[in-house]
């Protein structure tokens, strides 16, 4: 067995693996998707019935629509209690998003 060939193959493999790892790390940094954490919090404040009565596919879709500004009122959610709606309004009014803006409902 020629150990020189084995060492060369291992070194080449490690160099290629290191280069691919570096490319993946740079790509993950530049192509990452920034999410708005307010969506998860609003979703946790909603009743969680996922009934679809609001016209969205469940509470997570409704929460995303609220935070993105597609829905301007909490009225479409028929099953949320008034105290839940007030908690959501208060949270969105006090918590700025990634762009620094707050939401008034």
SEBAMI-632224 format. One record per atom (N, C-alpha, C): residue number from 1; residue in one letter; atom name; x, z, y. Coordinates in nm, 4 decimals. Layout:
i=NUM; aa=A; at=CA; xx=X; zz=Z; yy=Y
...
END
This chain:
i=1; aa=X; at=N; xx=0.0858; zz=0.0000; yy=-0.1180
i=1; aa=X; at=CA; xx=0.0000; zz=0.0000; yy=0.0000
i=1; aa=X; at=C; xx=0.0901; zz=0.0000; yy=0.1239
i=2; aa=X; at=N; xx=0.0574; zz=-0.0859; yy=0.2182
i=2; aa=X; at=CA; xx=0.1362; zz=-0.0978; yy=0.3405
i=2; aa=X; at=C; xx=0.0740; zz=-0.0069; yy=0.4466
i=3; aa=X; at=N; xx=0.1372; zz=0.1058; yy=0.4709
i=3; aa=X; at=CA; xx=0.0842; zz=0.2044; yy=0.5653
i=3; aa=X; at=C; xx=0.0834; zz=0.1527; yy=0.7089
i=4; aa=X; at=N; xx=0.1646; zz=0.0603; yy=0.7414
i=4; aa=X; at=CA; xx=0.1673; zz=0.0026; yy=0.8758
i=4; aa=X; at=C; xx=0.0372; zz=-0.0685; yy=0.9092
i=5; aa=X; at=N; xx=-0.0187; zz=-0.1398; yy=0.8107
i=5; aa=X; at=CA; xx=-0.1461; zz=-0.2095; yy=0.8307
i=5; aa=X; at=C; xx=-0.2615; zz=-0.1111; yy=0.8453
i=6; aa=X; at=N; xx=-0.2565; zz=-0.0023; yy=0.7669
i=6; aa=X; at=CA; xx=-0.3624; zz=0.0979; yy=0.7734
i=6; aa=X; at=C; xx=-0.3611; zz=0.1661; yy=0.9097
i=7; aa=X; at=N; xx=-0.2434; zz=0.2033; yy=0.9566
i=7; aa=X; at=CA; xx=-0.2314; zz=0.2695; yy=1.0875
i=7; aa=X; at=C; xx=-0.2767; zz=0.1745; yy=1.1975
i=8; aa=X; at=N; xx=-0.2385; zz=0.0484; yy=1.1894
i=8; aa=X; at=CA; xx=-0.2796; zz=-0.0506; yy=1.2892
i=8; aa=X; at=C; xx=-0.4316; zz=-0.0652; yy=1.2906
i=9; aa=X; at=N; xx=-0.4920; zz=-0.0709; yy=1.1733
i=9; aa=X; at=CA; xx=-0.6379; zz=-0.0845; yy=1.1652
i=9; aa=X; at=C; xx=-0.7078; zz=0.0372; yy=1.2250
i=10; aa=X; at=N; xx=-0.6579; zz=0.1568; yy=1.1971
i=10; aa=X; at=CA; xx=-0.7177; zz=0.2794; yy=1.2510
i=10; aa=X; at=C; xx=-0.7027; zz=0.2830; yy=1.4028
i=11; aa=X; at=N; xx=-0.5887; zz=0.2476; yy=1.4549
i=11; aa=X; at=CA; xx=-0.5666; zz=0.2482; yy=1.5995
i=11; aa=X; at=C; xx=-0.6565; zz=0.1467; yy=1.6682
i=12; aa=X; at=N; xx=-0.6695; zz=0.0284; yy=1.6121
i=12; aa=X; at=CA; xx=-0.7565; zz=-0.0743; yy=1.6701
i=12; aa=X; at=C; xx=-0.9020; zz=-0.0275; yy=1.6663
i=13; aa=X; at=N; xx=-0.9441; zz=0.0307; yy=1.5541
i=13; aa=X; at=CA; xx=-1.0807; zz=0.0814; yy=1.5426
i=13; aa=X; at=C; xx=-1.1066; zz=0.1900; yy=1.6468
i=14; aa=X; at=N; xx=-1.0155; zz=0.2833; yy=1.6635
i=14; aa=X; at=CA; xx=-1.0330; zz=0.3909; yy=1.7623
i=14; aa=X; at=C; xx=-1.0354; zz=0.3368; yy=1.9050
i=15; aa=X; at=N; xx=-0.9538; zz=0.2363; yy=1.9329
i=15; aa=X; at=CA; xx=-0.9535; zz=0.1764; yy=2.0666
i=15; aa=X; at=C; xx=-1.0867; zz=0.1075; yy=2.0956
i=16; aa=X; at=N; xx=-1.1376; zz=0.0343; yy=1.9986
i=16; aa=X; at=CA; xx=-1.2666; zz=-0.0335; yy=2.0171
i=16; aa=X; at=C; xx=-1.3784; zz=0.0691; yy=2.0313
i=17; aa=X; at=N; xx=-1.3765; zz=0.1740; yy=1.9489
i=17; aa=X; at=CA; xx=-1.4797; zz=0.2773; yy=1.9570
i=17; aa=X; at=C; xx=-1.4738; zz=0.3488; yy=2.0923
i=18; aa=X; at=N; xx=-1.3545; zz=0.3778; yy=2.1404
i=18; aa=X; at=CA; xx=-1.3407; zz=0.4420; yy=2.2718
i=18; aa=X; at=C; xx=-1.3920; zz=0.3526; yy=2.3834
i=19; aa=X; at=N; xx=-1.3611; zz=0.2249; yy=2.3778
i=19; aa=X; at=CA; xx=-1.4082; zz=0.1301; yy=2.4786
i=19; aa=X; at=C; xx=-1.5607; zz=0.1189; yy=2.4765
i=20; aa=X; at=N; xx=-1.6189; zz=0.1123; yy=2.3574
i=20; aa=X; at=CA; xx=-1.7646; zz=0.1043; yy=2.3474
i=20; aa=X; at=C; xx=-1.8304; zz=0.2331; yy=2.3975
i=21; aa=X; at=N; xx=-1.7695; zz=0.3468; yy=2.3689
i=21; aa=X; at=CA; xx=-1.8215; zz=0.4739; yy=2.4198
i=21; aa=X; at=C; xx=-1.8176; zz=0.4789; yy=2.5711
i=22; aa=X; at=N; xx=-1.7106; zz=0.4305; yy=2.6303
i=22; aa=X; at=CA; xx=-1.6991; zz=0.4260; yy=2.7764
i=22; aa=X; at=C; xx=-1.8038; zz=0.3328; yy=2.8362
i=23; aa=X; at=N; xx=-1.8249; zz=0.2179; yy=2.7752
i=23; aa=X; at=CA; xx=-1.9260; zz=0.1245; yy=2.8238
i=23; aa=X; at=C; xx=-2.0650; zz=0.1871; yy=2.8156
i=24; aa=X; at=N; xx=-2.0943; zz=0.2573; yy=2.7068
i=24; aa=X; at=CA; xx=-2.2254; zz=0.3234; yy=2.6925
i=24; aa=X; at=C; xx=-2.2431; zz=0.4338; yy=2.7969
i=25; aa=X; at=N; xx=-2.1381; zz=0.5095; yy=2.8241
i=25; aa=X; at=CA; xx=-2.1470; zz=0.6175; yy=2.9225
i=25; aa=X; at=C; xx=-2.1712; zz=0.5625; yy=3.0626
i=26; aa=X; at=N; xx=-2.1018; zz=0.4578; yy=3.0988
i=26; aa=X; at=CA; xx=-2.1201; zz=0.3973; yy=3.2312
i=26; aa=X; at=C; xx=-2.2600; zz=0.3359; yy=3.2413
i=27; aa=X; at=N; xx=-2.3042; zz=0.2689; yy=3.1363
i=27; aa=X; at=CA; xx=-2.4386; zz=0.2109; yy=3.1366
i=27; aa=X; at=C; xx=-2.5472; zz=0.3166; yy=3.1475
i=28; aa=X; at=N; xx=-2.5301; zz=0.4279; yy=3.0773
i=28; aa=X; at=CA; xx=-2.6282; zz=0.5359; yy=3.0843
i=28; aa=X; at=C; xx=-2.6344; zz=0.5958; yy=3.2243
i=29; aa=X; at=N; xx=-2.5219; zz=0.6009; yy=3.2917
i=29; aa=X; at=CA; xx=-2.5202; zz=0.6555; yy=3.4277
i=29; aa=X; at=C; xx=-2.5921; zz=0.5621; yy=3.5256
i=30; aa=X; at=N; xx=-2.5604; zz=0.4352; yy=3.5203
i=30; aa=X; at=CA; xx=-2.6154; zz=0.3415; yy=3.6177
i=30; aa=X; at=C; xx=-2.7571; zz=0.2938; yy=3.5862
i=31; aa=X; at=N; xx=-2.7981; zz=0.2983; yy=3.4618
i=31; aa=X; at=CA; xx=-2.9297; zz=0.2481; yy=3.4241
i=31; aa=X; at=C; xx=-3.0275; zz=0.3588; yy=3.3845
i=32; aa=X; at=N; xx=-2.9957; zz=0.4823; yy=3.4180
i=32; aa=X; at=CA; xx=-3.0855; zz=0.5920; yy=3.3822
i=32; aa=X; at=C; xx=-3.2126; zz=0.5853; yy=3.4667
i=33; aa=X; at=N; xx=-3.3216; zz=0.6308; yy=3.4072
i=33; aa=X; at=CA; xx=-3.4504; zz=0.6326; yy=3.4747
i=33; aa=X; at=C; xx=-3.4762; zz=0.7749; yy=3.5223
i=34; aa=X; at=N; xx=-3.4968; zz=0.7892; yy=3.6520
i=34; aa=X; at=CA; xx=-3.5231; zz=0.9208; yy=3.7076
i=34; aa=X; at=C; xx=-3.6735; zz=0.9483; yy=3.7004
i=35; aa=X; at=N; xx=-3.7091; zz=1.0598; yy=3.6398
i=35; aa=X; at=CA; xx=-3.8494; zz=1.0949; yy=3.6270
i=35; aa=X; at=C; xx=-3.8854; zz=1.2020; yy=3.7282
i=36; aa=X; at=N; xx=-4.0105; zz=1.2059; yy=3.7627
i=36; aa=X; at=CA; xx=-4.0614; zz=1.3062; yy=3.8560
i=36; aa=X; at=C; xx=-4.1133; zz=1.4237; yy=3.7731
i=37; aa=X; at=N; xx=-4.0455; zz=1.5371; yy=3.7834
i=37; aa=X; at=CA; xx=-4.0821; zz=1.6548; yy=3.7045
i=37; aa=X; at=C; xx=-4.2211; zz=1.7071; yy=3.7403
i=38; aa=X; at=N; xx=-4.2720; zz=1.6687; yy=3.8549
i=38; aa=X; at=CA; xx=-4.4044; zz=1.7148; yy=3.8954
i=38; aa=X; at=C; xx=-4.5127; zz=1.6652; yy=3.8002
i=39; aa=X; at=N; xx=-4.4911; zz=1.5515; yy=3.7359
i=39; aa=X; at=CA; xx=-4.5900; zz=1.4974; yy=3.6420
i=39; aa=X; at=C; xx=-4.6106; zz=1.5954; yy=3.5266
i=40; aa=X; at=N; xx=-4.5020; zz=1.6474; yy=3.4715
i=40; aa=X; at=CA; xx=-4.5136; zz=1.7415; yy=3.3598
i=40; aa=X; at=C; xx=-4.5825; zz=1.8701; yy=3.4030
i=41; aa=X; at=N; xx=-4.5507; zz=1.9184; yy=3.5236
i=41; aa=X; at=CA; xx=-4.6118; zz=2.0418; yy=3.5708
i=41; aa=X; at=C; xx=-4.7607; zz=2.0229; yy=3.5956
i=42; aa=X; at=N; xx=-4.7977; zz=1.9123; yy=3.6609
i=42; aa=X; at=CA; xx=-4.9401; zz=1.8851; yy=3.6846
i=42; aa=X; at=C; xx=-5.0126; zz=1.8700; yy=3.5512
i=43; aa=X; at=N; xx=-4.9498; zz=1.8043; yy=3.4556
i=43; aa=X; at=CA; xx=-5.0108; zz=1.7896; yy=3.3231
i=43; aa=X; at=C; xx=-5.0339; zz=1.9261; yy=3.2582
i=44; aa=X; at=N; xx=-4.9404; zz=2.0180; yy=3.2765
i=44; aa=X; at=CA; xx=-4.9584; zz=2.1515; yy=3.2181
i=44; aa=X; at=C; xx=-5.0680; zz=2.2311; yy=3.2892
i=45; aa=X; at=N; xx=-5.0957; zz=2.1974; yy=3.4154
i=45; aa=X; at=CA; xx=-5.2010; zz=2.2667; yy=3.4903
i=45; aa=X; at=C; xx=-5.3402; zz=2.2104; yy=3.4622
i=46; aa=X; at=N; xx=-5.3461; zz=2.0905; yy=3.4072
i=46; aa=X; at=CA; xx=-5.4747; zz=2.0297; yy=3.3714
i=46; aa=X; at=C; xx=-5.5280; zz=2.0944; yy=3.2437
i=47; aa=X; at=N; xx=-5.6590; zz=2.0774; yy=3.2141
i=47; aa=X; at=CA; xx=-5.7185; zz=2.1452; yy=3.0988
i=47; aa=X; at=C; xx=-5.6594; zz=2.1052; yy=2.9634
i=48; aa=X; at=N; xx=-5.6111; zz=1.9834; yy=2.9517
i=48; aa=X; at=CA; xx=-5.5502; zz=1.9402; yy=2.8265
i=48; aa=X; at=C; xx=-5.6471; zz=1.8902; yy=2.7211
i=49; aa=X; at=N; xx=-5.7689; zz=1.8545; yy=2.7604
i=49; aa=X; at=CA; xx=-5.8673; zz=1.8037; yy=2.6647
i=49; aa=X; at=C; xx=-5.8426; zz=1.6578; yy=2.6265
i=50; aa=X; at=N; xx=-5.7718; zz=1.5842; yy=2.7114
i=50; aa=X; at=CA; xx=-5.7427; zz=1.4424; yy=2.6874
i=50; aa=X; at=C; xx=-5.8694; zz=1.3630; yy=2.6579
i=51; aa=X; at=N; xx=-5.9749; zz=1.3924; yy=2.7342
i=51; aa=X; at=CA; xx=-6.1064; zz=1.3328; yy=2.7089
i=51; aa=X; at=C; xx=-6.1175; zz=1.1898; yy=2.7625
i=52; aa=X; at=N; xx=-6.0407; zz=1.1558; yy=2.8645
i=52; aa=X; at=CA; xx=-6.0487; zz=1.0219; yy=2.9216
i=52; aa=X; at=C; xx=-6.1634; zz=1.0022; yy=3.0181
i=53; aa=X; at=N; xx=-6.2372; zz=1.1077; yy=3.0514
i=53; aa=X; at=CA; xx=-6.3512; zz=1.0960; yy=3.1424
i=53; aa=X; at=C; xx=-6.3070; zz=1.0545; yy=3.2827
i=54; aa=X; at=N; xx=-6.1823; zz=1.0783; yy=3.3164
i=54; aa=X; at=CA; xx=-6.1297; zz=1.0424; yy=3.4485
i=54; aa=X; at=C; xx=-6.0974; zz=0.8933; yy=3.4586
i=55; aa=X; at=N; xx=-6.0990; zz=0.8248; yy=3.3453
i=55; aa=X; at=CA; xx=-6.0660; zz=0.6834; yy=3.3445
i=55; aa=X; at=C; xx=-5.9210; zz=0.6561; yy=3.3090
i=56; aa=X; at=N; xx=-5.8456; zz=0.7595; yy=3.2823
i=56; aa=X; at=CA; xx=-5.7056; zz=0.7449; yy=3.2436
i=56; aa=X; at=C; xx=-5.6905; zz=0.7833; yy=3.0969
i=57; aa=X; at=N; xx=-5.5821; zz=0.7385; yy=3.0333
i=57; aa=X; at=CA; xx=-5.5646; zz=0.7694; yy=2.8913
i=57; aa=X; at=C; xx=-5.5142; zz=0.9120; yy=2.8685
i=58; aa=X; at=N; xx=-5.5968; zz=1.0086; yy=2.8919
i=58; aa=X; at=CA; xx=-5.5600; zz=1.1476; yy=2.8698
i=58; aa=X; at=C; xx=-5.5081; zz=1.2157; yy=2.9949
i=59; aa=X; at=N; xx=-5.4796; zz=1.3432; yy=2.9793
i=59; aa=X; at=CA; xx=-5.4360; zz=1.4242; yy=3.0936
i=59; aa=X; at=C; xx=-5.2995; zz=1.3810; yy=3.1465
i=60; aa=X; at=N; xx=-5.2108; zz=1.3356; yy=3.0587
i=60; aa=X; at=CA; xx=-5.0789; zz=1.2927; yy=3.1066
i=60; aa=X; at=C; xx=-5.0905; zz=1.1683; yy=3.1941
i=61; aa=X; at=N; xx=-5.1795; zz=1.0760; yy=3.1593
i=61; aa=X; at=CA; xx=-5.2018; zz=0.9578; yy=3.2427
i=61; aa=X; at=C; xx=-5.2638; zz=0.9931; yy=3.3764
i=62; aa=X; at=N; xx=-5.3544; zz=1.0905; yy=3.3746
i=62; aa=X; at=CA; xx=-5.4163; zz=1.1359; yy=3.4984
i=62; aa=X; at=C; xx=-5.3132; zz=1.2053; yy=3.5877
i=63; aa=X; at=N; xx=-5.2282; zz=1.2890; yy=3.5271
i=63; aa=X; at=CA; xx=-5.1233; zz=1.3573; yy=3.6036
i=63; aa=X; at=C; xx=-5.0263; zz=1.2573; yy=3.6661
i=64; aa=X; at=N; xx=-4.9878; zz=1.1563; yy=3.5906
i=64; aa=X; at=CA; xx=-4.8967; zz=1.0539; yy=3.6434
i=64; aa=X; at=C; xx=-4.9622; zz=0.9779; yy=3.7589
i=65; aa=X; at=N; xx=-5.0894; zz=0.9456; yy=3.7456
i=65; aa=X; at=CA; xx=-5.1604; zz=0.8733; yy=3.8519
i=65; aa=X; at=C; xx=-5.1714; zz=0.9582; yy=3.9784
i=66; aa=X; at=N; xx=-5.1912; zz=1.0878; yy=3.9639
i=66; aa=X; at=CA; xx=-5.1986; zz=1.1763; yy=4.0808
i=66; aa=X; at=C; xx=-5.0649; zz=1.1780; yy=4.1533
i=67; aa=X; at=N; xx=-4.9578; zz=1.2007; yy=4.0785
i=67; aa=X; at=CA; xx=-4.8252; zz=1.2132; yy=4.1396
i=67; aa=X; at=C; xx=-4.7787; zz=1.0805; yy=4.1991
i=68; aa=X; at=N; xx=-4.8130; zz=0.9699; yy=4.1364
i=68; aa=X; at=CA; xx=-4.7726; zz=0.8383; yy=4.1876
i=68; aa=X; at=C; xx=-4.8590; zz=0.7926; yy=4.3047
i=69; aa=X; at=N; xx=-4.9675; zz=0.8646; yy=4.3336
i=69; aa=X; at=CA; xx=-5.0518; zz=0.8304; yy=4.4463
i=69; aa=X; at=C; xx=-5.1620; zz=0.7315; yy=4.4143
i=70; aa=X; at=N; xx=-5.1818; zz=0.7003; yy=4.2874
i=70; aa=X; at=CA; xx=-5.2875; zz=0.6076; yy=4.2488
i=70; aa=X; at=C; xx=-5.4250; zz=0.6717; yy=4.2608
i=71; aa=X; at=N; xx=-5.4293; zz=0.8037; yy=4.2473
i=71; aa=X; at=CA; xx=-5.5541; zz=0.8788; yy=4.2588
i=71; aa=X; at=C; xx=-5.5378; zz=0.9772; yy=4.3744
i=72; aa=X; at=N; xx=-5.6332; zz=0.9777; yy=4.4645
i=72; aa=X; at=CA; xx=-5.6240; zz=1.0599; yy=4.5854
i=72; aa=X; at=C; xx=-5.7058; zz=1.1881; yy=4.5779
i=73; aa=X; at=N; xx=-5.7738; zz=1.2112; yy=4.4653
i=73; aa=X; at=CA; xx=-5.8605; zz=1.3279; yy=4.4529
i=73; aa=X; at=C; xx=-5.8597; zz=1.3764; yy=4.3083
i=74; aa=X; at=N; xx=-5.8883; zz=1.5030; yy=4.2894
i=74; aa=X; at=CA; xx=-5.8979; zz=1.5585; yy=4.1554
i=74; aa=X; at=C; xx=-6.0403; zz=1.5522; yy=4.1005
i=75; aa=X; at=N; xx=-6.1310; zz=1.4951; yy=4.1766
i=75; aa=X; at=CA; xx=-6.2711; zz=1.4877; yy=4.1359
i=75; aa=X; at=C; xx=-6.2951; zz=1.4112; yy=4.0051
i=76; aa=X; at=N; xx=-6.2180; zz=1.3064; yy=3.9724
i=76; aa=X; at=CA; xx=-6.2450; zz=1.2366; yy=3.8461
i=76; aa=X; at=C; xx=-6.2294; zz=1.3245; yy=3.7220
i=77; aa=X; at=N; xx=-6.1521; zz=1.4321; yy=3.7320
i=77; aa=X; at=CA; xx=-6.1372; zz=1.5233; yy=3.6185
i=77; aa=X; at=C; xx=-6.2571; zz=1.6177; yy=3.6185
i=78; aa=X; at=N; xx=-6.3517; zz=1.5899; yy=3.5316
i=78; aa=X; at=CA; xx=-6.4771; zz=1.6654; yy=3.5303
i=78; aa=X; at=C; xx=-6.4665; zz=1.7979; yy=3.4556
i=79; aa=X; at=N; xx=-6.3676; zz=1.8140; yy=3.3714
i=79; aa=X; at=CA; xx=-6.3593; zz=1.9349; yy=3.2902
i=79; aa=X; at=C; xx=-6.2680; zz=2.0420; yy=3.3488
i=80; aa=X; at=N; xx=-6.1905; zz=2.0068; yy=3.4523
i=80; aa=X; at=CA; xx=-6.1021; zz=2.1058; yy=3.5146
i=80; aa=X; at=C; xx=-6.1833; zz=2.2066; yy=3.5939
i=81; aa=X; at=N; xx=-6.1448; zz=2.3307; yy=3.5825
i=81; aa=X; at=CA; xx=-6.2112; zz=2.4371; yy=3.6564
i=81; aa=X; at=C; xx=-6.1615; zz=2.4353; yy=3.8006
i=82; aa=X; at=N; xx=-6.2419; zz=2.4874; yy=3.8947
i=82; aa=X; at=CA; xx=-6.2004; zz=2.4872; yy=4.0358
i=82; aa=X; at=C; xx=-6.0661; zz=2.5558; yy=4.0588
i=83; aa=X; at=N; xx=-6.0383; zz=2.6637; yy=3.9862
i=83; aa=X; at=CA; xx=-5.9099; zz=2.7317; yy=4.0061
i=83; aa=X; at=C; xx=-5.7932; zz=2.6473; yy=3.9551
i=84; aa=X; at=N; xx=-5.8162; zz=2.5651; yy=3.8531
i=84; aa=X; at=CA; xx=-5.7113; zz=2.4735; yy=3.8081
i=84; aa=X; at=C; xx=-5.6849; zz=2.3670; yy=3.9134
i=85; aa=X; at=N; xx=-5.7905; zz=2.3144; yy=3.9701
i=85; aa=X; at=CA; xx=-5.7744; zz=2.2126; yy=4.0748
i=85; aa=X; at=C; xx=-5.7034; zz=2.2694; yy=4.1965
i=86; aa=X; at=N; xx=-5.7348; zz=2.3915; yy=4.2349
i=86; aa=X; at=CA; xx=-5.6684; zz=2.4547; yy=4.3489
i=86; aa=X; at=C; xx=-5.5209; zz=2.4788; yy=4.3193
i=87; aa=X; at=N; xx=-5.4896; zz=2.5178; yy=4.1961
i=87; aa=X; at=CA; xx=-5.3497; zz=2.5390; yy=4.1581
i=87; aa=X; at=C; xx=-5.2708; zz=2.4085; yy=4.1664
i=88; aa=X; at=N; xx=-5.3322; zz=2.2992; yy=4.1245
i=88; aa=X; at=CA; xx=-5.2657; zz=2.1687; yy=4.1315
i=88; aa=X; at=C; xx=-5.2451; zz=2.1283; yy=4.2772
i=89; aa=X; at=N; xx=-5.3485; zz=2.1435; yy=4.3588
i=89; aa=X; at=CA; xx=-5.3364; zz=2.1086; yy=4.5013
i=89; aa=X; at=C; xx=-5.2263; zz=2.1897; yy=4.5679
i=90; aa=X; at=N; xx=-5.2226; zz=2.3195; yy=4.5404
i=90; aa=X; at=CA; xx=-5.1208; zz=2.4062; yy=4.5994
i=90; aa=X; at=C; xx=-4.9811; zz=2.3646; yy=4.5530
i=91; aa=X; at=N; xx=-4.9661; zz=2.3404; yy=4.4243
i=91; aa=X; at=CA; xx=-4.8364; zz=2.3007; yy=4.3699
i=91; aa=X; at=C; xx=-4.7861; zz=2.1718; yy=4.4338
i=92; aa=X; at=N; xx=-4.8724; zz=2.0708; yy=4.4422
i=92; aa=X; at=CA; xx=-4.8303; zz=1.9420; yy=4.4983
i=92; aa=X; at=C; xx=-4.8027; zz=1.9508; yy=4.6483
i=93; aa=X; at=N; xx=-4.8738; zz=2.0383; yy=4.7179
i=93; aa=X; at=CA; xx=-4.8509; zz=2.0532; yy=4.8612
i=93; aa=X; at=C; xx=-4.7200; zz=2.1262; yy=4.8901
i=94; aa=X; at=N; xx=-4.6754; zz=2.2103; yy=4.7965
i=94; aa=X; at=CA; xx=-4.5553; zz=2.2908; yy=4.8194
i=94; aa=X; at=C; xx=-4.4299; zz=2.2345; yy=4.7538
i=95; aa=X; at=N; xx=-4.4446; zz=2.1446; yy=4.6590
i=95; aa=X; at=CA; xx=-4.3303; zz=2.0959; yy=4.5825
i=95; aa=X; at=C; xx=-4.2990; zz=1.9514; yy=4.6191
i=96; aa=X; at=N; xx=-4.1841; zz=1.9281; yy=4.6823
i=96; aa=X; at=CA; xx=-4.1477; zz=1.7898; yy=4.7154
i=96; aa=X; at=C; xx=-4.0989; zz=1.7143; yy=4.5920
i=97; aa=X; at=N; xx=-4.1210; zz=1.5856; yy=4.5944
i=97; aa=X; at=CA; xx=-4.0763; zz=1.4996; yy=4.4853
i=97; aa=X; at=C; xx=-3.9320; zz=1.4563; yy=4.5063
i=98; aa=X; at=N; xx=-3.8836; zz=1.3632; yy=4.4261
i=98; aa=X; at=CA; xx=-3.7462; zz=1.3165; yy=4.4386
i=98; aa=X; at=C; xx=-3.7150; zz=1.2542; yy=4.5748
i=99; aa=X; at=N; xx=-3.8174; zz=1.1977; yy=4.6391
i=99; aa=X; at=CA; xx=-3.7976; zz=1.1373; yy=4.7708
i=99; aa=X; at=C; xx=-3.8158; zz=1.2379; yy=4.8844
i=100; aa=X; at=N; xx=-3.8496; zz=1.3620; yy=4.8510
i=100; aa=X; at=CA; xx=-3.8651; zz=1.4662; yy=4.9527
i=100; aa=X; at=C; xx=-4.0061; zz=1.4802; yy=5.0093
i=101; aa=X; at=N; xx=-4.0988; zz=1.3984; yy=4.9611
i=101; aa=X; at=CA; xx=-4.2349; zz=1.4046; yy=5.0149
i=101; aa=X; at=C; xx=-4.3231; zz=1.4921; yy=4.9274
i=102; aa=X; at=N; xx=-4.4271; zz=1.5480; yy=4.9902
i=102; aa=X; at=CA; xx=-4.5255; zz=1.6259; yy=4.9175
i=102; aa=X; at=C; xx=-4.6565; zz=1.5484; yy=4.9129
i=103; aa=X; at=N; xx=-4.7507; zz=1.5953; yy=4.8322
i=103; aa=X; at=CA; xx=-4.8778; zz=1.5261; yy=4.8158
i=103; aa=X; at=C; xx=-4.9898; zz=1.6181; yy=4.8627
i=104; aa=X; at=N; xx=-5.0736; zz=1.5658; yy=4.9517
i=104; aa=X; at=CA; xx=-5.1912; zz=1.6387; yy=4.9986
i=104; aa=X; at=C; xx=-5.3135; zz=1.5777; yy=4.9323
i=105; aa=X; at=N; xx=-5.3860; zz=1.6601; yy=4.8584
i=105; aa=X; at=CA; xx=-5.5097; zz=1.6117; yy=4.7946
i=105; aa=X; at=C; xx=-5.6295; zz=1.6708; yy=4.8635
END
